Amino acid sequence: MGLLKEFKEFAMRGNVIDMAVGIIMGTAFGKIVNSLVTDVIMPPVSNLMGGVNVKDWVIQLPDVKSAAAAAVGEAGAKAEPVVIHIGSFLQTTLDFIIVAACIFLMIRLMNVLWKKKEEKTPPPELSTEEKLLIEIRDLLKSQQAR
C-alpha cells in the first residue's frame, strides 16, 4: 500500500499537474496553429504561386530496382515509385516556425506584464527602527564630511 500512496503523492504534486495542463494546452494550440497554416496562410501562398499546393510537392527518386530488372530482362518488375514529400516537410517547418513565434510573443508579453506589475508595487514601509538607523547613518556621514 505504501507504493500506491507514494505514487498518489507524486501524481498530485503541483509540477506534475502543471505539466499535464501544459501538454494538453500545447496539443490544442498545435491544432489551432496547424489549422492556421493549412486553412488560412497556405491558400493565399498557393494562389500567389499560381495555384500550386505546396503540400503536394514531391521529389521522385529514380527507380533503381526497375532499371536493374529491365537490364537483366525481367518483365513486369515495376514497383511503386520512391518519393520524398518535401511539401509536407515545408508545411510542418512552417507550422513549427509559427508555433515558436507565438510562444516567443506570449512569453515576451508575460515578461512585460510582470515588469509592469513589479514596477507598480510600492516599496514596503520602513519600520521606526529602520528610520532611526537611517537618521543615525546620515548624521554620521555629515559629521565625517566636516
C-alpha positions as a printed NumPy array, in Angstrom:
array([[  0.   ,   0.   ,   0.   ],
       [  2.964,   2.347,   0.547],
       [  3.894,   2.326,  -3.142],
       [  0.373,   3.355,  -4.157],
       [  0.356,   6.189,  -1.599],
       [  3.778,   7.382,  -2.773],
       [  2.6  ,   7.352,  -6.405],
       [ -0.516,   9.339,  -5.479],
       [  1.631,  11.973,  -3.73 ],
       [  3.894,  12.16 ,  -6.788],
       [  0.997,  12.458,  -9.241],
       [ -0.764,  15.14 ,  -7.219],
       [  2.261,  17.448,  -6.914],
       [  1.849,  20.847,  -8.464],
       [  4.624,  20.316, -11.024],
       [  3.035,  17.18 , -12.477],
       [ -0.393,  18.814, -12.708],
       [  1.114,  21.943, -14.301],
       [  2.987,  19.802, -16.814],
       [ -0.176,  17.859, -17.709],
       [ -2.113,  21.089, -18.233],
       [  0.751,  22.422, -20.365],
       [  0.791,  19.322, -22.553],
       [ -2.975,  19.424, -23.054],
       [ -2.915,  23.14 , -23.871],
       [  0.077,  22.629, -26.17 ],
       [ -1.742,  19.919, -28.091],
       [ -4.809,  22.114, -28.525],
       [ -2.62 ,  25.058, -29.501],
       [ -0.836,  22.866, -32.051],
       [ -4.159,  22.024, -33.689],
       [ -5.042,  25.718, -33.883],
       [ -1.691,  26.569, -35.462],
       [ -1.993,  23.654, -37.905],
       [ -5.394,  24.96 , -38.982],
       [ -3.979,  28.494, -39.247],
       [ -1.224,  27.309, -41.559],
       [ -3.237,  24.892, -43.715],
       [ -6.517,  26.813, -43.882],
       [ -5.511,  30.486, -43.648],
       [ -1.867,  31.032, -44.619],
       [ -1.2  ,  28.393, -47.272],
       [ -4.199,  29.075, -49.588],
       [ -3.072,  32.671, -50.343],
       [  0.537,  31.474, -50.696],
       [ -0.67 ,  28.784, -53.094],
       [ -2.698,  31.368, -55.015],
       [  0.351,  33.643, -55.323],
       [  2.332,  30.697, -56.676],
       [ -0.18 ,  30.039, -59.44 ],
       [ -2.449,  27.577, -57.662],
       [  0.305,  25.139, -56.69 ],
       [ -0.361,  23.285, -53.434],
       [  2.923,  23.235, -51.55 ],
       [  1.919,  20.13 , -49.61 ],
       [  1.776,  18.171, -52.886],
       [  5.402,  18.921, -53.753],
       [  7.387,  15.697, -54.04 ],
       [ 10.791,  14.647, -55.288],
       [ 10.605,  11.332, -57.107],
       [ 13.753,   9.251, -56.861],
       [ 14.826,   7.138, -59.806],
       [ 13.635,   3.543, -59.54 ],
       [ 16.863,   1.575, -59.223],
       [ 15.191,  -1.861, -58.946],
       [ 13.117,  -1.464, -62.119],
       [ 16.148,  -0.251, -64.071],
       [ 18.187,  -3.221, -62.861],
       [ 15.353,  -5.637, -63.64 ],
       [ 14.958,  -4.169, -67.133],
       [ 18.699,  -4.525, -67.715],
       [ 18.546,  -8.199, -66.773],
       [ 15.424,  -8.706, -68.868],
       [ 12.802,  -9.383, -66.21 ],
       [  9.312,  -8.471, -67.311],
       [  6.721,  -6.796, -65.089],
       [  9.146,  -5.809, -62.356],
       [  7.528,  -2.434, -61.808],
       [  7.493,  -1.235, -58.177],
       [  5.926,   1.793, -56.514],
       [  7.966,   4.95 , -57.117],
       [ 10.008,   6.222, -54.19 ],
       [  9.156,   9.839, -53.39 ],
       [ 10.329,  12.406, -50.859],
       [  7.405,  14.5  , -49.621],
       [  9.243,  17.826, -49.478],
       [  5.982,  19.818, -49.425],
       [  4.775,  18.158, -46.227],
       [  8.162,  18.849, -44.677],
       [  7.999,  22.523, -45.672],
       [  4.484,  22.869, -44.259],
       [  5.499,  21.189, -40.995],
       [  8.512,  23.503, -40.786],
       [  6.233,  26.499, -41.3  ],
       [  3.951,  25.157, -38.544],
       [  6.933,  24.971, -36.2  ],
       [  8.092,  28.499, -37.028],
       [  4.618,  29.891, -36.358],
       [  4.314,  27.978, -33.061],
       [  7.768,  29.176, -31.976],
       [  6.908,  32.78 , -32.888],
       [  3.604,  32.611, -30.983],
       [  5.271,  31.17 , -27.894],
       [  8.005,  33.829, -28.102],
       [  5.382,  36.581, -28.3  ],
       [  3.392,  35.13 , -25.394],
       [  6.49 ,  34.882, -23.181],
       [  7.535,  38.394, -24.168],
       [  4.056,  39.707, -23.289],
       [  4.147,  37.886, -19.944],
       [  7.568,  39.392, -19.171],
       [  6.282,  42.896, -19.996],
       [  3.233,  42.384, -17.774],
       [  5.38 ,  41.061, -14.911],
       [  7.722,  44.065, -15.178],
       [  4.745,  46.43 , -15.011],
       [  3.408,  44.543, -12.   ],
       [  6.806,  44.776, -10.273],
       [  7.044,  48.499, -11.02 ],
       [  3.589,  49.181,  -9.552],
       [  4.326,  47.596,  -6.193],
       [  5.454,  50.369,  -3.83 ],
       [  8.429,  49.773,  -1.596],
       [  7.457,  48.456,   1.826],
       [  7.009,  50.991,   4.616],
       [ 10.08 ,  51.29 ,   6.826],
       [  9.759,  50.441,  10.493],
       [ 10.582,  53.078,  13.099],
       [ 13.765,  51.198,  13.92 ],
       [ 14.909,  51.345,  10.295],
       [ 14.048,  55.058,  10.095],
       [ 16.145,  55.772,  13.204],
       [ 19.084,  53.798,  11.79 ],
       [ 18.89 ,  55.792,   8.551],
       [ 18.927,  59.073,  10.529],
       [ 21.951,  57.917,  12.536],
       [ 23.755,  56.924,   9.328],
       [ 23.038,  60.297,   7.731],
       [ 24.239,  62.151,  10.882],
       [ 27.481,  60.146,  10.923],
       [ 28.066,  60.893,   7.217],
       [ 27.511,  64.619,   7.783],
       [ 29.944,  64.643,  10.726],
       [ 32.645,  62.864,   8.677],
       [ 32.233,  65.328,   5.835],
       [ 33.119,  68.305,   8.142]])
